[in-house]
Amino acid sequence: MAIARSPVVMLDCPDPKVLAEFYAALLGWEVAPGDEWWSIRSEDGGVLAFQRVEDYRPPRWPGQETPQQMHIDVDVDDLDEGEAAVLELGATRHEHQPGTSFRVFLDPAGHPFCLCLA
């Protein structure tokens, strides 16, 4: 028996609106505005949420001085097209790229996320 319906991944950030709009554009999900936190929702019930944190410090990947704590993998059909799209949305490509079937980027708040070949 399940205790809950579905998990919500919550990301700390300095500006929830900016991060919600970034991930909504990346995933094609709907934005649900709020005050201290915003969320995005998929048609099938997936949720990502973003909460404002004062004195937010972004993760330092791949080091662990400020650990990444979590990251999101997004499947794409073409890494080059995916990269161009996320850069246009405001992501930055991380200098450390440890693989060939995925690429590591930082979202506008500095969280690492990967584009992975589907």
C-alpha positions in Angstrom: 0.0 0.0 0.0 1.4 3.4 -1.0 1.5 6.1 1.6 1.6 9.0 -1.0 0.5 9.5 -4.6 3.7 10.9 -6.1 6.9 12.5 -5.0 7.7 16.2 -5.5 11.3 17.1 -6.1 12.0 20.4 -4.5 15.0 22.5 -5.5 16.4 25.3 -3.4 17.2 28.5 -5.3 17.5 32.3 -5.1 14.6 32.9 -7.5 11.8 30.3 -7.8 10.1 32.1 -10.8 13.3 32.0 -12.9 14.0 28.3 -12.2 10.3 27.3 -12.7 10.2 29.0 -16.1 13.6 27.5 -17.1 12.5 23.9 -16.4 9.0 24.4 -17.7 10.5 25.5 -21.1 13.0 22.6 -21.0 10.3 20.0 -20.3 7.2 21.5 -21.8 5.4 21.5 -18.4 2.9 24.1 -17.0 4.1 26.7 -14.5 2.1 27.0 -11.2 3.1 30.4 -9.7 3.5 31.0 -5.9 5.1 33.3 -3.5 8.1 31.7 -1.8 7.9 28.6 -4.1 6.8 27.9 -7.6 6.2 24.5 -9.3 5.8 23.0 -12.7 3.5 20.1 -13.6 3.4 17.6 -16.4 0.1 16.3 -17.9 0.7 12.9 -16.3 1.2 14.3 -12.8 4.9 14.9 -12.5 5.9 17.8 -10.3 9.1 19.8 -9.8 9.0 22.6 -7.2 11.4 25.4 -6.5 11.7 27.2 -3.1 13.4 30.5 -2.3 16.3 30.2 0.1 18.0 33.2 1.5 21.8 33.2 1.2 21.5 30.4 -1.4 24.8 28.8 -2.4 24.9 26.8 -5.6 26.4 23.3 -5.6 30.0 22.9 -6.7 30.1 19.9 -9.0 32.1 17.7 -9.4 33.7 18.7 -6.1 31.9 18.3 -2.8 32.7 21.5 -1.0 29.0 22.4 -1.5 27.5 19.0 -2.6 25.1 18.8 -5.5 22.6 16.9 -3.3 20.5 15.9 -6.3 20.4 16.4 -10.0 18.0 15.9 -12.9 18.7 13.7 -16.0 16.7 14.7 -19.1 16.6 12.3 -22.1 17.1 13.8 -25.5 17.4 12.3 -29.0 20.3 14.6 -30.1 22.9 16.0 -27.7 23.9 18.9 -29.9 20.3 20.1 -30.5 19.6 19.6 -26.8 22.6 21.6 -25.8 21.7 24.5 -28.1 18.2 24.5 -26.7 19.2 24.6 -23.0 21.9 27.2 -23.6 19.3 29.4 -25.2 17.1 28.9 -22.1 19.8 30.2 -19.8 21.8 27.1 -18.9 25.6 27.0 -19.0 27.7 24.0 -20.0 29.9 22.7 -17.2 33.6 22.6 -18.0 33.9 19.0 -16.6 32.3 16.5 -19.1 33.1 13.0 -17.8 31.1 11.0 -20.5 30.2 10.8 -24.1 26.5 9.7 -23.9 25.5 12.7 -21.7 26.5 16.3 -21.1 26.5 18.2 -17.8 25.0 21.7 -17.6 24.1 24.1 -14.8 20.6 25.6 -14.5 20.2 29.3 -13.9 20.6 28.8 -10.1 23.7 26.6 -10.5 22.2 23.1 -10.0 23.9 20.5 -12.2 21.6 18.6 -14.7 22.4 16.2 -17.5 21.2 15.8 -21.0 21.4 12.1 -21.8 21.0 10.3 -25.1 17.7 8.5 -25.0 
